[in-house]
Amino acid sequence: MGADDLLIRTARDEDEEVIARIDREAWSWLSDVVPRPEENAEIFDDRRLPEQFLVAELDGEVVGHIRQAPPTPLVSNRHVRQIQGLAVSPDARGRGVGQALVEAACAVAKADGIRKMTLRVLGHNAPARRLYERCGFVVDGVLPDEFWIDGRYVDDIWMGRPLAS
């Protein structure tokens, strides 16, 4: 995939159905702490707005998305954004879509004056952890045994990346 083949853009209302489909296709206990989304699950609501999502298009088809939003409503940490979801269609994996989405989310946040991007990733999700490390994220903390998933305890890893230059 060349850089010209991939388009990253802000999500629109009409992207909700494809984002929901990608979430269902990409779902796994490796990356998720809740059961697979239902067929009719809503993506956009009062808390999750289309403008918080970026989508990746390959040959005009949406193949992935990322959501970034304030981690809390507190004024004291308005300088921080958090990645609160990343999914790439299984057919598009291994083509740099995930990394492009993470980098784009960081660029948008930085352009908005945000100083730090954070995220949470499951300790057993080695592929995602490698992706985030390639994008400059480092481990800020670990909550050991935070989740009981698929018959075992799993750590919750908190990662961050400074955006201010």
Secondary structure by P-SEA (a helix, b strand, c coil): cccccbbbbbbcccaaaaaaaaaaaaccccccccccccccccccccccccccbbbbbccccccccccccccccccccccccccccccccccccccaaaaaaaaaaaaaaaaaccccccccccccaaaaaaaaaaaccccccccccccccccbbbbbbbbbbbccc
